[in-house]
Amino acid sequence: MTKPLSSRRKTSPRKVVSDEARAAELLQELRDAELVIRETTERRLQLMVEASDIGLTTTKIGDAVGASAMAVSRWVRAARDHETSDR
């Protein structure tokens, strides 16, 4: 007969950082990159709203940002709703 499977799950061995200094640098670079991404995303959204306000179609905006017109429409609407709720 075969042994029944253990109901306890075996855990993987814990990872050990081999280079603490490099790990700290990498974590800081990740934090910095995240900040840049957030700022860039916010600026991109502001530009899309402005482009929409001056009459560019969502299709043209979408072509510029590499997204569908439907996605642009949702983003612009959400940005305007957020702007209204902040007031």
N, C-alpha and C positions, 0 to 999 in steps of 0.2 A: 504494500500500500504506500501511497505517497503521503507526505506530510501535508497537512492543511496549511494554507498561506497564513502568515502572521497577520493579525489585524493591525499591528503597529507599523506605521510607515517609517522607513529608514530615512534619516536626514542626511543631507549632503554635508561634507565637511565644510566648516566655516572658512571663508576666504581670508587670507592674511595679506595685508598690504606690504609689498616688498620695498617700496620706496616712498616713505612718508612725505618727503619734500616735494616730489613730483606729484603725488596725490593731492597735496594742498594746492599746487599750481593748477592742476587740471580742474579741481573743483572751483577755483576762482575764475578760471577761463570759462567754465560752463555758466557760472553766474553772470559774468560779463556778457557772454553771448546771448543768454536769455533776455537780459535787459535790452540789448540792441534789437533783438527780434521783436520784443514788445513795443519798443519805440517805433520801429519801422512799420509794424502792423498798424499802429495807431495813425501814423502819418499817411500810410496807404489808404486807410479808411477816410481820413479827412479829404484827401485828394479826390477820392471817388465821389464823395458827397458834393464837393465843389464842382466837379465835372458834371454831375447830374444836375446841379442847380443852374449851370449855365447852358444846359440844353443838350449835352452829349447823351447819346442813347446808351442804354445798358449794354447793348451789343458791342459798341465801340469801346466802352470802358472795359468790358470783359476781355476783348481782344488785347487791350493794353496790359491787363494784369494777368492774363492767362487763365481766365475763369469764364464760366457760362454767364449769360445775361441774367438768368434766373438767380444765380448765386449773388451777382452784383446787386440785383434788386433787393434781395433779402438783407444783404449787408448794409446797403444804404438806408433801407427802411428801419432796420434795427438801430443804426447810428442816430437817425433822426428821432426815433422813439426815446433812445437813451438821453439824447441832448434835451429833449422836452422834459423828461422826468427829472433831470438835474436842476432845472430852473425852479 
